[in-house]
Structures are given as C-alpha cells and as structure tokens.
Amino acid sequence: MKNRNFNGVQINQSVTIIEKAGTAISDCRNRIMVYDDNGDVVLAEDATKPVVGVALLEAGYNDISGKAAGFVASGDDVDIQIKDIGFVLAGAEIAKGAEVAAGAEGLAKPAETGEFVVGMALSPAEEGEFLRIHIIKYQKN
C-alpha cells in the first residue's frame, strides 16, 4: 500500500459556517435556519425544507442594550452551527429524547412523520426555553 501524505491539504473541522441572510431577521439567535431559493439563509417557518443548522447565540448584532441583539439585515453574515451539541429556542413543549423539527419563526417543535428533523432533544424544554439538542439532520419516516 502506498504511503499517503495529507500535508498541505486543508480540512475544515469546524461545526460552524457563515452564511448570508436572505432577508432582515429581527432576532436570529438560537433559531433554526434554512436556505432560500437564492442560497441565502432565512428562518425556518416549518419542517418542509432540509435544515442548514441553528444560528449561534452570538449571531447578528451584539447590542448590549438588548434592543437590536440578534438582528441581521439582508446580506449580513449569520454564524450557524451545523452539527454536534447546541441550543435552540423551543416554540412548544419538547420532551427529552424527542426528535426536534422547525416550527414557525425558526423555533423548535416535536417532529412529525415526513418532516425534516434538526436533531434530538438532550433536555426537556417548555415553550420559550432553551433546548439542548444533538444536531443530526434527516427526514423522519
């Protein structure tokens, strides 16, 4: 067998990516993101599209007053976690171990048959709380 040398090869092992916002978003932080028809990211509104990932807590404007925290204008960068363990805002009650999908405004909800799953809940959460998830993307059979 031939010796393989990967010196000089760049392998990105980061679990985050930076994408352009396809529209203005009032608060993208910890919300589920999908691609629009132009390949830019927008908030998921339901679970009918494959998920890109979850916007980071530090994504968008970092406004200490909180008035514009998380805001992104159309064309701004959005930092998105695409795999592993992270946090998403719950839009409904979610049990630990449940499959999680996107609901309105990029909020998490329990996944239903045929929907695209963003991950598995590693903690329980009530509506409006942070939900710890293992980001593993697939379509629920």
DSSP file with accessible surface (Angstrom, degrees, kcal/mol):
  #  RESIDUE AA STRUCTURE BP1 BP2  ACC     N-H-->O    O-->H-N    N-H-->O    O-->H-N    TCO  KAPPA ALPHA  PHI   PSI    X-CA   Y-CA   Z-CA
    1    1 A M              0   0  210      0, 0.0     2,-0.2     0, 0.0     0, 0.0   0.000 360.0 360.0 360.0 137.3    0.0    0.0    0.0
    2    2 A K        -     0   0  180      1,-0.1     2,-0.2     0, 0.0     0, 0.0  -0.460 360.0-112.2 -73.4 138.3    1.2    3.4   -0.9
    3    3 A N        -     0   0  162     -2,-0.2     2,-0.4     1,-0.0    -1,-0.1  -0.550  31.5-144.3 -68.9 135.7    2.0    5.9    1.9
    4    4 A R        -     0   0  178     -2,-0.2     2,-0.5     2,-0.0    -1,-0.0  -0.889  12.4-166.3-107.5 135.3   -0.4    8.8    1.9
    5    5 A N        -     0   0  113     -2,-0.4    -2,-0.0     1,-0.1     0, 0.0  -0.980  11.9-179.6-123.1 121.2    0.6   12.3    2.8
    6    6 A F    >   +     0   0  134     -2,-0.5     3,-1.9     3,-0.1     2,-0.1   0.160  33.5 139.0-105.2  17.5   -2.0   14.9    3.5
    7    7 A N  T 3  S+     0   0  139      1,-0.3     3,-0.1     3,-0.0    -2,-0.1  -0.412  73.5  20.6 -60.8 133.7    0.4   17.8    4.2
    8    8 A G  T 3  S+     0   0   81      1,-0.3     2,-0.4    -2,-0.1    -1,-0.3   0.315  93.2 123.3  90.0  -9.8   -0.9   21.0    2.6
    9    9 A V    <   -     0   0   84     -3,-1.9     2,-0.6     2,-0.0    -1,-0.3  -0.718  55.7-141.5 -85.1 132.1   -4.5   19.7    2.4
   10   10 A Q        -     0   0  188     -2,-0.4     2,-0.5    -3,-0.1    -3,-0.0  -0.857  20.8-179.9 -98.3 119.7   -7.0   22.0    4.2
   11   11 A I        -     0   0  117     -2,-0.6     2,-0.7     2,-0.0    -2,-0.0  -0.977  18.7-146.7-118.4 117.6   -9.7   20.1    6.1
   12   12 A N        +     0   0  133     -2,-0.5    -2,-0.0     1,-0.1     0, 0.0  -0.756  20.9 174.4 -86.8 113.3  -12.2   22.3    7.9
   13   13 A Q        +     0   0  160     -2,-0.7    -1,-0.1     2,-0.0     2,-0.1   0.218  35.5 126.4-103.0  14.1  -13.3   20.5   11.0
   14   14 A S        -     0   0   53      1,-0.1    -2,-0.0     2,-0.1    67,-0.0  -0.395  54.8-148.3 -69.8 148.2  -15.4   23.4   12.3
   15   15 A V  S    S+     0   0   34     -2,-0.1    67,-3.1    67,-0.0    68,-0.7   0.288  77.1  72.9 -98.9  10.1  -19.0   22.8   13.3
   16   16 A T  E     -A   81   0A  49     65,-0.3     2,-0.3    66,-0.1    65,-0.2  -0.912  57.1-173.1-124.2 152.4  -20.0   26.3   12.3
   17   17 A I  E     -A   80   0A  45     63,-2.4    63,-2.9    -2,-0.3     2,-0.5  -0.896  21.1-128.6-132.5 164.2  -20.4   28.1    9.0
   18   18 A I  E     +A   79   0A 100     -2,-0.3     2,-0.3    61,-0.2    61,-0.2  -0.982  31.5 172.9-116.7 126.8  -21.1   31.7    8.0
   19   19 A E  E     -A   78   0A  49     59,-2.2    59,-2.7    -2,-0.5     2,-0.3  -0.888  33.3-106.4-128.0 160.7  -23.9   32.3    5.5
   20   20 A K  E     -A   77   0A  97     -2,-0.3    21,-2.7    19,-0.2     2,-0.3  -0.706  34.9-116.0 -87.6 138.5  -25.6   35.5    4.2
   21   21 A A  B     -b   41   0A   1     55,-2.7    54,-2.9    -2,-0.3    21,-0.2  -0.555  14.9-153.5 -72.9 133.2  -29.0   36.4    5.4
   22   22 A G  S    S+     0   0   20     19,-3.0     2,-0.3    -2,-0.3    20,-0.2   0.609  78.0   4.5 -83.0 -11.6  -31.6   36.3    2.6
   23   23 A T  S    S-     0   0   72     18,-0.5     2,-0.2    50,-0.1    52,-0.1  -0.958  96.1 -74.1-158.8 166.8  -33.8   38.9    4.4
   24   24 A A        -     0   0   55     -2,-0.3     2,-0.4    50,-0.1    49,-0.2  -0.525  45.2-163.6 -69.2 138.1  -33.8   41.0    7.5
   25   25 A I  B     -F   72   0B   7     47,-2.8    47,-2.3    -2,-0.2     3,-0.3  -0.994  16.2-150.0-127.5 124.7  -34.3   38.9   10.7
   26   26 A S  S    S-     0   0  104     -2,-0.4     2,-0.2     1,-0.3    -1,-0.1   0.840  88.9  -0.1 -66.3 -32.2  -35.3   40.7   13.9
   27   27 A D        +     0   0   34     44,-0.1    -1,-0.3     1,-0.1    44,-0.2  -0.752  60.0 170.2-159.3 107.0  -33.6   38.0   16.1
   28   28 A C    >   +     0   0    0     42,-2.2     3,-1.6    -3,-0.3    27,-0.3   0.596  37.0 129.1 -92.1 -11.1  -31.8   35.0   14.6
   29   29 A R  T 3  S-     0   0   72      1,-0.3    28,-0.2    30,-0.2    27,-0.2  -0.177  83.8  -8.9 -59.8 128.6  -30.2   33.8   17.8
   30   30 A N  T 3  S+     0   0   11     25,-1.5    59,-2.7     1,-0.2     2,-0.3   0.785 103.6 130.4  57.6  33.5  -30.7   30.1   18.6
   31   31 A R    <   -     0   0   38     -3,-1.6    24,-2.5    57,-0.2     2,-0.3  -0.870  64.6-102.9-117.7 153.4  -33.2   29.7   15.8
   32   32 A I  E     -C   54   0A   0     74,-3.1    12,-2.6    -2,-0.3     2,-0.3  -0.546  38.3-157.3 -78.5 132.4  -33.4   27.1   13.1
   33   33 A M  E     -CD  53  43A   0     20,-3.1    19,-2.6    -2,-0.3    20,-1.2  -0.855  12.9-179.6-115.8 145.3  -32.2   28.3    9.6
   34   34 A V  E     - D   0  42A   6      8,-2.5     8,-2.4    -2,-0.3     2,-0.3  -0.872  33.6 -99.3-131.5 165.4  -32.9   27.0    6.1
   35   35 A Y  E     - D   0  41A  93     15,-0.5     6,-0.2    -2,-0.3     2,-0.1  -0.668  31.4-144.3 -84.5 143.6  -31.7   28.1    2.7
   36   36 A D    >   -     0   0   32      4,-3.2     3,-1.8    -2,-0.3    -1,-0.1  -0.297  42.4 -82.7 -90.4-175.2  -34.0   30.3    0.5
   37   37 A D  T 3  S+     0   0  159      1,-0.3    -2,-0.0     2,-0.1    -1,-0.0   0.701 130.6  53.2 -65.0 -17.7  -34.2   30.0   -3.3
   38   38 A N  T 3  S-     0   0  132      2,-0.1    -1,-0.3   -16,-0.0     3,-0.1   0.388 120.0-105.5 -96.0  -0.6  -31.1   32.1   -3.7
   39   39 A G  S <  S+     0   0   37     -3,-1.8   -19,-0.2     1,-0.3     2,-0.2   0.618  82.4 123.5  84.9  12.2  -28.9   30.0   -1.4
   40   40 A D        -     0   0   49    -21,-0.1    -4,-3.2   -18,-0.0    -1,-0.3  -0.625  64.3-103.6 -97.6 164.4  -29.1   32.5    1.5
   41   41 A V  E     +bD  21  35A   0    -21,-2.7   -19,-3.0    -6,-0.2   -18,-0.5  -0.681  40.1 166.6 -96.3 146.1  -30.3   31.7    5.0
   42   42 A V  E     - D   0  34A  25     -8,-2.4    -8,-2.5    -2,-0.3     2,-0.1  -0.921  46.2 -78.0-141.7 164.8  -33.7   32.6    6.5
   43   43 A L  E     - D   0  33A  32     -2,-0.3   -10,-0.2   -10,-0.2     2,-0.1  -0.440  49.9-114.6 -63.8 137.8  -35.6   31.5    9.5
   44   44 A A        -     0   0    1    -12,-2.6    62,-2.1     1,-0.1    63,-0.2  -0.492  27.4-171.9 -66.9 141.7  -37.3   28.1    9.1
   45   45 A E        -     0   0  108      1,-0.3     2,-0.3    60,-0.2    -1,-0.1   0.497  69.0  -9.6-111.4 -13.6  -41.1   28.6    9.1
   46   46 A D  S    S-     0   0   75     57,-0.2     3,-0.4    58,-0.1    -1,-0.3  -0.913  79.0 -91.2-164.2-172.4  -42.0   24.9    9.2
   47   47 A A  S    S+     0   0    1     -2,-0.3    69,-2.5     1,-0.2     4,-0.1  -0.068  88.9 102.8-107.1  34.2  -40.3   21.5    8.7
   48   48 A T  S    S+     0   0   97     67,-0.2    -1,-0.2     2,-0.1    -4,-0.0   0.532  74.0  59.5 -93.7  -6.2  -40.8   21.1    5.0
   49   49 A K  S    S-     0   0   78     -3,-0.4    67,-0.1    67,-0.1    -3,-0.1  -0.923  94.6 -97.5-120.1 149.4  -37.2   22.0    4.0
   50   50 A P        -     0   0   86      0, 0.0   -15,-0.5     0, 0.0     2,-0.3  -0.337  47.3-116.6 -59.4 143.2  -33.9   20.5    4.9
   51   51 A V        -     0   0   13     66,-0.3   -17,-0.2     1,-0.2     3,-0.1  -0.634  19.7-163.7 -87.5 139.0  -32.2   22.4    7.8
   52   52 A V        -     0   0    9    -19,-2.6     2,-0.3     1,-0.3   -18,-0.2   0.896  57.1 -93.7 -80.5 -50.1  -28.9   24.2    7.5
   53   53 A G  E     -C   33   0A   0    -20,-1.2   -20,-3.1   -22,-0.0     2,-0.4  -0.980  46.7 -53.5 165.7-157.3  -28.4   24.4   11.3
   54   54 A V  E     -CE  32  81A   3     27,-2.3    27,-3.0    -2,-0.3   -22,-0.2  -0.955  47.4-119.1-120.4 126.7  -29.0   26.7   14.3
   55   55 A A  E     - E   0  80A   1    -24,-2.5   -25,-1.5    -2,-0.4    25,-0.3  -0.382  38.7-110.9 -62.0 139.6  -27.9   30.3   14.5
   56   56 A L    >   -     0   0   52     23,-2.5     3,-1.9   -27,-0.2    23,-0.1  -0.287  19.6-112.9 -70.9 158.1  -25.4   30.8   17.3
   57   57 A L  T 3  S+     0   0   91      1,-0.3   -28,-0.1   -28,-0.2    -1,-0.1   0.822 120.4  50.2 -58.6 -30.5  -26.3   32.9   20.4
   58   58 A E  T 3  S+     0   0  123      4,-0.0    -1,-0.3    11,-0.0    12,-0.1   0.371  86.3 119.3 -91.2   4.3  -23.7   35.4   19.3
   59   59 A A    <   +     0   0    1     -3,-1.9   -30,-0.2    20,-0.2    11,-0.2  -0.341  64.4  12.2 -70.6 153.9  -25.1   35.7   15.8
   60   60 A G  S    S-     0   0   22     17,-0.4    12,-0.2   -32,-0.1    11,-0.1  -0.267 116.0  -7.9  78.0-167.8  -26.4   39.0   14.5
   61   61 A Y        -     0   0  113     10,-2.3     9,-2.7     7,-0.3     2,-1.0  -0.383  59.1-142.7 -63.8 139.4  -25.9   42.4   16.1
   62   62 A N        +     0   0  131      7,-0.2     2,-0.7     8,-0.1     7,-0.1  -0.749  31.6 171.3-104.4  82.9  -24.3   42.3   19.5
   63   63 A D    >   -     0   0   46     -2,-1.0     3,-1.7     1,-0.1     6,-0.3  -0.850  25.9-158.3-101.4 110.7  -26.2   45.1   21.2
   64   64 A I  T 3  S+     0   0  174     -2,-0.7    -1,-0.1     1,-0.3    -2,-0.0   0.791  92.8  60.2 -61.3 -25.8  -25.6   45.3   25.0
   65   65 A S  T 3  S-     0   0   69      1,-0.1    -1,-0.3    -3,-0.1    -2,-0.0   0.727 103.5-133.2 -74.1 -19.6  -28.9   47.2   25.4
   66   66 A G  S <  S+     0   0   47     -3,-1.7    -2,-0.1     1,-0.0    -1,-0.1   0.322  76.7 111.7  86.9  -9.4  -30.8   44.2   24.0
   67   67 A K  S    S+     0   0  192      1,-0.2    -3,-0.1     0, 0.0    -1,-0.0   0.866  94.8  15.3 -67.4 -37.1  -32.9   46.3   21.7
   68   68 A A  S >  S+     0   0   35      3,-0.1     3,-2.2    -5,-0.1    -7,-0.3   0.221  88.4 143.9-121.0  13.3  -31.3   45.0   18.5
   69   69 A A  T 3  S+     0   0   10     -6,-0.3    -7,-0.2     1,-0.3     3,-0.1  -0.299  75.7  12.3 -58.3 130.6  -29.5   41.9   19.8
   70   70 A G  T 3  S+     0   0    0     -9,-2.7   -42,-2.2     1,-0.3    -1,-0.3   0.339  91.9 142.4  85.5  -5.3  -29.6   39.1   17.2
   71   71 A F    <   -     0   0   60     -3,-2.2   -10,-2.3   -10,-0.2     2,-0.4  -0.408  26.4-175.6 -69.5 139.8  -30.8   41.4   14.4
   72   72 A V  B     -F   25   0B   1    -47,-2.3   -47,-2.8   -12,-0.2     2,-0.2  -0.998  15.3-142.5-133.0 137.9  -29.4   40.8   10.9
   73   73 A A    >   -     0   0   28     -2,-0.4     3,-2.5   -49,-0.2   -52,-0.3  -0.569  46.2 -76.7 -86.9 159.5  -30.1   42.9    7.8
   74   74 A S  T 3  S+     0   0   80      1,-0.3   -52,-0.2    -2,-0.2    -1,-0.1  -0.362 124.1  22.0 -55.1 128.8  -30.4   41.2    4.4
   75   75 A G  T 3  S+     0   0   38    -54,-2.9    -1,-0.3     1,-0.3   -53,-0.1   0.242  93.9 128.7  93.2 -13.2  -26.9   40.3    3.2
   76   76 A D    <   -     0   0   51     -3,-2.5   -55,-2.7   -56,-0.1    -1,-0.3  -0.355  66.7 -98.1 -69.8 157.8  -25.4   40.3    6.7
   77   77 A D  E     -A   20   0A  80    -57,-0.2   -17,-0.4    -3,-0.1     2,-0.4  -0.512  33.3-162.2 -74.3 142.6  -23.4   37.3    7.9
   78   78 A V  E     -A   19   0A   0    -59,-2.7   -59,-2.2    -2,-0.2     2,-0.5  -0.997  12.6-140.9-126.5 124.0  -25.1   34.7   10.1
   79   79 A D  E     -A   18   0A  54     -2,-0.4   -23,-2.5   -61,-0.2     2,-0.4  -0.757  27.2-172.5 -85.3 125.4  -23.0   32.3   12.2
   80   80 A I  E     -AE  17  55A   0    -63,-2.9   -63,-2.4    -2,-0.5     2,-0.5  -0.971  23.8-141.5-129.5 130.1  -24.6   28.8   12.1
   81   81 A Q  E     -AE  16  54A  24    -27,-3.0   -27,-2.3    -2,-0.4   -65,-0.3  -0.760  19.2-177.3 -84.6 128.6  -23.9   25.6   14.0
   82   82 A I        +     0   0   41    -67,-3.1     2,-0.3    -2,-0.5    55,-0.2   0.534  57.8   4.6-108.7  -9.3  -24.4   22.7   11.6
   83   83 A K  S    S+     0   0  104    -68,-0.7    -1,-0.1   -29,-0.1    53,-0.1  -0.969  92.0  40.1-161.7 174.6  -23.7   19.7   13.8
   84   84 A D  E    S-G  135   0C  72     51,-1.0    51,-3.7    -2,-0.3     2,-0.4  -0.386  96.1 -22.0  77.5-150.7  -22.9   18.3   17.3
   85   85 A I  E    S+G  134   0C  83     49,-0.2     2,-0.2    -2,-0.1    49,-0.2  -0.805  74.8 131.1-104.3 129.1  -24.5   19.6   20.5
   86   86 A G  E     -G  133   0C   6     47,-2.3    47,-2.8    -2,-0.4     2,-0.4  -0.809  47.8 -90.5-152.8-166.4  -26.0   23.1   20.8
   87   87 A F  E     +G  132   0C 100     -2,-0.2     2,-0.3    45,-0.2    45,-0.2  -0.957  29.4 178.0-126.0 141.7  -29.0   25.1   21.9
   88   88 A V  E     -G  131   0C   0     43,-2.2    43,-3.3    -2,-0.4     2,-0.4  -0.945  35.3-106.3-134.7 152.5  -32.2   26.1   20.1
   89   89 A L  E     -G  130   0C  28    -59,-2.7    19,-2.9    -2,-0.3     2,-0.4  -0.685  34.6-129.0 -81.2 135.0  -35.2   28.1   21.4
   90   90 A A  B     -h  108   0C   1     39,-2.7    38,-3.3    -2,-0.4    19,-0.2  -0.676  20.8-173.3 -86.0 134.0  -38.3   25.9   21.9
   91   91 A G  S    S+     0   0   23     17,-3.3     2,-0.3    -2,-0.4    36,-0.2   0.353  77.3  15.8-101.4   0.7  -41.6   27.0   20.3
   92   92 A A  S    S-     0   0   31     16,-0.5     2,-0.2    34,-0.2    37,-0.1  -0.951 102.3 -68.6-158.5 170.1  -43.5   24.3   22.1
   93   93 A E        -     0   0  134     -2,-0.3     2,-0.4    33,-0.1    33,-0.2  -0.533  53.3-172.0 -68.7 132.2  -43.1   21.8   24.9
   94   94 A I  B     -L  125   0D   1     31,-2.9    31,-2.4    -2,-0.2     2,-0.2  -0.997  13.9-138.6-133.6 130.4  -40.5   19.2   24.0
   95   95 A A    >   -     0   0   64     -2,-0.4     3,-2.0    29,-0.2    26,-0.3  -0.558  33.8 -94.6 -86.3 150.1  -39.6   16.1   25.9
   96   96 A K  T 3  S+     0   0  150      1,-0.3    26,-0.2    -2,-0.2    -1,-0.1  -0.393 114.2  24.6 -59.4 133.6  -36.0   14.8   26.4
   97   97 A G  T 3  S+     0   0   44     24,-2.7    -1,-0.3     1,-0.3    25,-0.1   0.299  92.0 134.3  90.9  -8.0  -35.2   12.3   23.7
   98   98 A A    <   -     0   0   25     -3,-2.0    23,-2.8    22,-0.1    -1,-0.3  -0.410  63.3-111.4 -73.6 149.2  -37.8   13.7   21.2
   99   99 A E  E     -I  120   0C  53     21,-0.2    12,-2.6    12,-0.2     2,-0.4  -0.633  38.2-144.1 -75.0 137.8  -37.0   14.3   17.6
  100  100 A V  E     +IJ 119 110C   0     19,-3.4    18,-3.1    -2,-0.3    19,-1.4  -0.895  21.9 175.2-115.2 136.2  -36.9   18.0   17.0
  101  101 A A  E     -IJ 117 109C   0      8,-3.2     8,-2.2    -2,-0.4     2,-0.3  -0.769  36.5 -86.2-128.2 174.1  -38.1   19.9   13.9
  102  102 A A  E     + J   0 108C   1     14,-0.6     6,-0.2    -2,-0.2     2,-0.2  -0.653  42.8 177.5 -85.7 138.3  -38.5   23.5   12.8
  103  103 A G    >   -     0   0    9      4,-3.2     3,-1.3    -2,-0.3     4,-0.2  -0.499  46.7 -36.6-119.1-166.5  -41.7   25.4   13.6
  104  104 A A  G >  S+     0   0   60      1,-0.2     3,-1.7     2,-0.2    -1,-0.3  -0.165 126.0  12.0 -55.7 144.3  -42.8   29.0   13.0
  105  105 A E  G 3  S-     0   0  109      1,-0.3    -1,-0.2   -62,-0.1   -60,-0.2   0.713 129.4 -68.6  59.8  24.7  -40.1   31.7   13.4
  106  106 A G  G <  S+     0   0    0    -62,-2.1   -74,-3.1    -3,-1.3    -1,-0.3   0.635  95.0 143.9  74.6  13.4  -37.3   29.1   13.5
  107  107 A L    <   -     0   0   33     -3,-1.7    -4,-3.2    -4,-0.2    -1,-0.2  -0.552  51.6-107.7 -86.6 151.9  -38.4   27.8   16.8
  108  108 A A  E     +hJ  90 102C   1    -19,-2.9   -17,-3.3    -6,-0.2   -16,-0.5  -0.466  40.1 167.1 -80.4 148.9  -38.1   24.1   17.7
  109  109 A K  E     - J   0 101C  39     -8,-2.2    -8,-3.2   -19,-0.2   -15,-0.1  -0.950  47.1 -75.3-148.6 164.2  -41.1   21.7   18.0
  110  110 A P  E     - J   0 100C  54      0, 0.0   -10,-0.3     0, 0.0     2,-0.1  -0.418  56.8-114.2 -63.3 138.3  -41.6   18.0   18.2
  111  111 A A        -     0   0   16    -12,-2.6     2,-0.3    -2,-0.1   -12,-0.2  -0.467  28.2-156.9 -76.6 146.0  -41.0   16.4   14.8
  112  112 A E    >   -     0   0  124     -2,-0.1     3,-2.2     1,-0.1    28,-0.2  -0.811  38.5 -70.4-116.6 162.1  -43.9   14.7   12.9
  113  113 A T  T 3  S+     0   0  111     -2,-0.3    28,-0.2     1,-0.3     3,-0.1  -0.201 120.0  18.2 -52.8 132.9  -43.8   12.0   10.2
  114  114 A G  T 3  S+     0   0   39     26,-2.5    -1,-0.3     1,-0.3     2,-0.1   0.261  98.4 119.5  89.4 -11.0  -42.5   13.3    6.9
  115  115 A E  S <  S-     0   0   35     -3,-2.2    25,-3.0    24,-0.1     2,-0.5  -0.492  71.5-106.2 -86.2 157.9  -40.8   16.4    8.4
  116  116 A F  E     - K   0 139C  43    -69,-2.5   -14,-0.6    23,-0.2     2,-0.3  -0.718  36.0-142.4 -82.2 127.3  -37.1   17.3    8.3
  117  117 A V  E     -IK 101 138C   1     21,-3.8    21,-1.2    -2,-0.5   -66,-0.3  -0.707  17.5-168.8 -92.4 138.8  -35.5   16.7   11.7
  118  118 A V  E     -     0   0C   0    -18,-3.1    18,-1.1    -2,-0.3     2,-0.3   0.710  62.4 -63.9 -95.4 -26.6  -32.9   19.1   13.1
  119  119 A G  E     -IK 100 135C   0    -19,-1.4   -19,-3.4    16,-0.3     2,-0.4  -0.995  55.6 -63.4 171.3-166.6  -31.9   16.8   16.0
  120  120 A M  E     -IK  99 134C  71     14,-1.9    14,-2.4    -2,-0.3     2,-0.3  -0.932  46.6-114.4-115.8 134.7  -32.7   15.0   19.2
  121  121 A A  E     - K   0 133C   1    -23,-2.8   -24,-2.7    -2,-0.4    12,-0.3  -0.499  24.5-175.2 -68.7 126.6  -33.6   16.8   22.4
  122  122 A L  S    S+     0   0   41     10,-3.6    11,-0.2    -2,-0.3    -1,-0.1   0.358  75.4  24.1-100.7   0.9  -31.0   16.2   25.2
  123  123 A S  S    S-     0   0   28      9,-0.7     2,-0.2   -28,-0.1   -26,-0.1  -0.966  87.3-104.8-152.8 159.8  -33.1   18.1   27.7
  124  124 A P        -     0   0   84      0, 0.0     2,-0.3     0, 0.0   -29,-0.2  -0.543  39.4-174.8 -82.9 159.1  -36.8   18.8   28.2
  125  125 A A  B     -L   94   0D   3    -31,-2.4   -31,-2.9    -2,-0.2     2,-0.2  -0.990  19.8-141.5-153.4 147.9  -38.0   22.4   27.5
  126  126 A E    >   -     0   0   99     -2,-0.3     3,-2.2   -33,-0.2   -36,-0.3  -0.601  55.2 -67.5 -94.9 166.7  -41.1   24.4   27.7
  127  127 A E  T 3  S+     0   0  145      1,-0.3   -36,-0.2    -2,-0.2    -1,-0.1  -0.276 124.9  19.7 -54.9 132.1  -42.2   27.0   25.1
  128  128 A G  T 3  S+     0   0   57    -38,-3.3    -1,-0.3     1,-0.3     2,-0.2   0.343 101.6 112.9  88.1  -5.6  -39.7   29.9   25.1
  129  129 A E  S <  S-     0   0   93     -3,-2.2   -39,-2.7   -37,-0.1     2,-0.3  -0.562  75.7 -97.7 -95.5 163.1  -36.9   28.0   26.9
  130  130 A F  E     -G   89   0C 105    -41,-0.2     2,-0.5    -2,-0.2   -41,-0.2  -0.618  36.1-155.5 -77.5 135.6  -33.5   26.9   25.6
  131  131 A L  E     -G   88   0C   0    -43,-3.3   -43,-2.2    -2,-0.3     2,-0.5  -0.963   9.1-139.5-115.7 124.3  -33.5   23.3   24.4
  132  132 A R  E     +G   87   0C 107     -2,-0.5   -10,-3.6   -45,-0.2    -9,-0.7  -0.744  33.9 177.7 -82.2 124.6  -30.2   21.4   24.3
  133  133 A I  E     -GK  86 121C   0    -47,-2.8   -47,-2.3    -2,-0.5     2,-0.7  -0.932  37.7-131.9-130.8 154.8  -30.1   19.3   21.2
  134  134 A H  E     -GK  85 120C  65    -14,-2.4   -14,-1.9    -2,-0.3     2,-0.7  -0.939  36.3-133.5 -97.5 111.4  -27.8   16.9   19.3
  135  135 A I  E     +GK  84 119C   5    -51,-3.7   -51,-1.0    -2,-0.7     2,-0.3  -0.616  45.1 149.9 -75.0 110.5  -27.9   18.3   15.8
  136  136 A I  E     -     0   0C  62    -18,-1.1     2,-0.4    -2,-0.7   -53,-0.1  -0.913  32.4-149.5-141.6 109.5  -28.4   15.3   13.4
  137  137 A K  E     +     0   0C  90     -2,-0.3     2,-0.3   -55,-0.2   -19,-0.2  -0.714  36.1 120.9 -97.4 130.9  -30.3   16.2   10.3
  138  138 A Y  E     - K   0 117C  91    -21,-1.2   -21,-3.8    -2,-0.4     2,-0.5  -0.956  60.0 -91.8-166.1 173.3  -32.6   13.8    8.4
  139  139 A Q  E     - K   0 116C  99     -2,-0.3     2,-0.3   -23,-0.3   -23,-0.2  -0.873  42.2-122.6-101.5 127.7  -36.2   13.3    7.2
  140  140 A K              0   0   46    -25,-3.0   -26,-2.5    -2,-0.5   -28,-0.0  -0.509 360.0 360.0 -71.8 126.0  -38.5   11.5    9.7
  141  141 A N              0   0  175     -2,-0.3   -26,-0.1   -28,-0.2    -1,-0.1  -0.490 360.0 360.0 -82.1 360.0  -40.1    8.4    8.2
